[in-house]
Amino acid sequence: MKWTDTLAIVEALLEAHPDVDPARVNFMDLMNWVKALPGFDDNPAHCGERILEAIQQTWIDERD
């Protein structure tokens, strides 16, 4: 899984953190949670604010 695999990341986050409100997650926590996901294998330097915003927004959308 890479940073650009937004939907796969969100599905894994939904499973790993089912009780979390994604709108309240700060980007540092989000980045660390993504890096800790099983199957995630990408360079942390390839992550930026836009990627984290996309992940967070998709997580919000998928949760609702």
N, C-alpha and C positions, 0 to 999 in steps of 0.2 A: 504494500500500500504506500502510495506517495502523497505528498501534500495536495496534489491536484485531484485526488480521488475523493472528492468532497462527500458524495453520497455514501460510499463505503465507510469513510471515517465517521460520519454522523450515525450510521446504523450501529457501528461498534460503540460509539459514545452513548447512544440510547440504551444499549445493553449494559454497558459498564457503569453508567451513572443515571439510572432510571428516575431518581427522585430530584435531580438537579434542574433548576430553572435556567436554561441556557442564556436567557437575557441578562442574568446576574453573574455570569462567569467572566472573570477578567481574562485578558488575553494571555498573560503569563501562565495561569492555571490551564487554560485551554491548550496552549502549546505543549505544556508538560504532559497533560492527559493524552493528547494525540501521540506524542513520542512514546508513551508507555503502552500504547495499544498493541496487542499481539498482531504480528504481521506487518506492522509499520516499519518501513525501512527507507528512510529518506534523510537527506542532509538537513539538519536544523537551520543551516544558513540559507536554505531555499525558502524558508517560511518568512512571510512578511505580514503586515497589517491587513492587506487586501485578502490574503488567503484566509487569515483567521476570521475576518469579517464574513467571508463567504461560508466558512464552516459554521460559524455561529448562526447566521441567518438561515441556513439550510436546516440546522438543528432546531431552531425555533419553528420553522415551517413544518418539519416532519413531526414534531412533538404535538402540534395542534391538530 
